[in-house]
Amino acid sequence: MSKKYKILLADDEKELSRAVATILRYSNYEVDTVYNGKEAIEKVNENVYDVIILDIMMPITDGLQSLKEIRKNNIKTPIILLTAKSQVDDKVEGLDSGANDYLTKPFDKKELLARIRVLTREKEENEEKYKIGNIIFDKETSEISTSKASLHLNNKECEIMEFLVKNQERNISKKELKKRIWVKEKNDENIVTMYISYLQEKFLALGANVKINDKNGYVLEKIV
């Protein structure tokens, strides 16, 4: 596994949560853990995850309500629900509300890892090329193109472009973008502004009908 995927694990059974998180980290996943649905929603709104695991029976906000809130916010991250054997109706409601999969407790760690691999593999297969307006972003070649021409993106530009394309319905703050793209680098937030301007210049050079709106956070949008 070349990319280190980021997972949110939300389960109020702390001992089980610690055990599962240890297994995931040992399997080279980055993991955040929370213990109720409210914290799960807050984490999802603050960070970008590759997979979200939600236990249905959680305090404050349960897993089903958390799922619905996440989907209402146009976040399309794959979600696995953890359910009890008796929660048949909850499984159906969860799948109807946008869950991608479910596991019944107790579950085998190998099955959990297999379900995660399926979801991340599907993401990879579906996320090589993106289209918005008259621009095509090719993640594999790190290029953006229109019918006029194509331009290469450097690593950071490519990461920003991918992040914005995946979150077209959200206003992304400068702080969030820096935290996501410059994870361990000690740059100030002005570096975000600089790289956004690089992308804007490339859009103009290509005659693109898209722009990065930066009035209330960054949003990649088509120019009407």
Phi, psi and omega in degrees: 000110184283313180277141177267103183285149181252129185237139170256125178247117181242108181204129184278353174278095192296322180295315178296318180300315179297319180294315180294318179299320179297317179298316182295317180294322178297331180270015173076027172260148171270132189230132166251138179241139173224166189237009172206165185293327180297315178296325180298314180298317180298316180297318181294327178285339182264336187227166174250126181245156176270331175214142175241132177246120184240124170284137181293315185271086177233153179284169179067292172230124183283174184297322181294316179294323177298315178303311182297321180294319179298315180291326178298331179274014177063028176266119189257013180305136177302137183234131173252129175264139172258124186230162171271162183302326185280353188269052183297313181297324179294324178297314180297314180298320180297314179295321178292334182269000175118004175291147180267336184195168173215155175233139179266129177284144351285148182238157178275138183300327180294324178292317178301312181297323179294318179297319179295318179299320179298313183293319179288328177293319178297321177299316181297318183293329184266357190237031179276323181232139179231145177234131172218126186060227179262015181256140170246127176254117179258106183295324184294320182264355182059044181234147166246143184213154168233183177295343182281315185189182175223151180227143178278142175255140173285176187303312183292319177300319180296317179295318179296315180300315179298316181297316181290321179297319181288343185235046186295338182270356186246150169274117183261119181288158177300320180298316181294319181295318178297317181298324182281318187271321180251068190302308186244010182265141186265053176267154174276175188289349178296336179295330177295312179303319182297314182288328175298320179295325177299315181294317179301320180296322180289324175300315180297318181296330181270355184069035183287147174258034174231158177210167174258105178286128184237029181286312181235046188105166185273131175221127175276121186215157177282139177280121182274000000 
